Amino acid sequence: MDTTTLAALSGNIATVGYGLAAIGPGIGVGIVVGKAIEGISRQPELQGRLQTQMFIGIAFTEALALIGIATGFIFR
């Protein structure tokens, strides 16, 4: 293989790698939101506390996706 083919191949692999890395945070956010909705439906009086904790959980989960983006730029 020549160098242009290798460069194109590594770029495609990086794109696929980030796509696979985004699956984890997507699943994590789905679980966090689902459990928060389940908790709110069981005890509606705790909606404020559960909603706050849900947003904190989403922020930590989405940090993984941002780390994946940053890693792609660092190792370029």
Secondary structure by P-SEA (a helix, b strand, c coil): ccaaaaaaaaaaaaaaaaaaaaaaaaaaaaaaaaaaaaaaaacccaaaaaaaaaaaaaaaaaaaaaaaaaaaaaac
